[in-house]
């Protein structure tokens, strides 16, 4: 029996409006990166993206907003999007990714049909002040705790290639493991010339070893997902992520950068005799 790979697609329903200073993020208004910026993506466009994702094998569909956290207006919009997507693609597991959130806000999302919440720790607690000064790492951890308390499925991961040490990577993964997430998204920093950070210096072999480390460090997680930066980081060696512990990928475009055509990923999986997961466990 071949290994099953869980596919997820992300939808940037609000882009480039964040006032925080996260140095890895082109969606911050502080850095004036050349990206598309908009308040609310039209519901019809989001529905089309959801249908395309479903038709290409995605089980997860993540609704992302570019702000520090949820406020009343954003919460209402995410709930309206959840309803609209459910109308056209009820098979999708809806994931919200809207920054810091209180238990009360998460319960509202759950009532609206959201099944999981993604909030990444990004890096270690010790290294975090070097990449963000406008909010503390502890708020991220607390949000993840709130997700667990709400009964939503927790998705939390981080980014490699920000200039962190191996000790920072291990610390982040240990913190992730302490939260018992169902899925761990691993991102690799994709440099934008408007950002202050140096380009990602990781080699492919180093990146593959980090995928393996993530799998070993969070053994109870159902999925290790390779998300942002996959194509740029691994290039022609992308298929090797599956032999190093990954069993999930993001297909299609990312938040502000393009991924490869979905059909190319499906062809890759077929060539490796890897089955696309048909249902969420």
C-alpha positions, 0 to 999 in steps of 0.5 A, a space after each residue: 500500500 502506497 503512502 497517502 499525501 494530504 494536499 492543502 491549498 491556501 487562499 489569501 482573502 486579505 492581502 498586504 495590510 498588516 502593520 506588524 514588523 515581522 522581518 520575513 513577511 512581505 505582507 507588512 506595510 512597513 517594507 513596501 514590498 511589491 505585492 498585491 494588496 487588498 482588503 477583502 477578496 470577492 467571495 465569488 473569486 474565493 469560491 472559484 479557488 476553492 473549487 479548483 483546489 478540491 478538483 485537484 485533490 486538496 482536502 484542506 482549504 486555508 483562509 488567510 488574513 494579513 493582520 496581527 490578529 482577529 478583530 470583529 470586522 475580520 472575524 465576520 468576514 472569515 465567517 462569511 467566507 466559510 459559509 460561501 466556500 461550504 456552499 460550493 465545496 462542502 468536501 473541503 476542511 476549512 482552516 482559518 489562519 488569522 493571527 492571534 485569537 482569543 478562545 471566544 473568537 475561535 469558538 465563533 469560527 468553529 460555529 461558522 464551519 471552520 474545522 482547524 486553525 493555523 497559527 505558526 510559532 515561526 521560530 524559537 522564543 529566544 530568536 523571535 525578538 530578532 525577527 519581530 518586535 511588535 508582539 511577543 512570541 508568547 502571544 503566538 503560543 497562547 493562541 495555539 493553546 486557545 485553539 486546543 481549548 476550543 476543540 478546533 484542530 491545531 496546525 502550527 509550524 515555523 520557518 527555517 532560513 531566517 538566520 536562526 541557529 540549529 539550537 533555535 530550530 530544535 527549541 521551536 520544534 520542541 515548543 511545537 511538540 508541546 502543543 500536540 498539533 495535528 499538522 506541522 507546516 514547515 516553511 523555508 524563507 523565500 527572500 524578497 528584496 524589500 525585506 531586511 533579512 539576508 537571503 536563505 542560505 540553507 542548502 538542499 541537503 540541510 533543508 532535507 535534514 530539517 524535514 527529517 528533524 521535524 518528523 522526529 521532533 513531533 512524532 505524534 503529529 499526523 502530518 508534516 507539511 512542506 509549505 512556503 518556499 518548497 519549489 525555491 528551496 528544493 527545486 528538482 529534488 522536491 520528491 526527496 521531502 517524502 523520504 525524509 518524513 513529509 506527508 503533506 504539501 501545499 499545492 497552488 500559489 502561496 500568499 504573495 508568491 506563485 507555486 507551480 501548476 497543481 497538475 505538476 505536483 499531481 504528476 510528481 506524486 503519481 510518478 512516486 506511487 504516492 496516493 493523494 489522501 481522499 479523506 481526513 483521518 
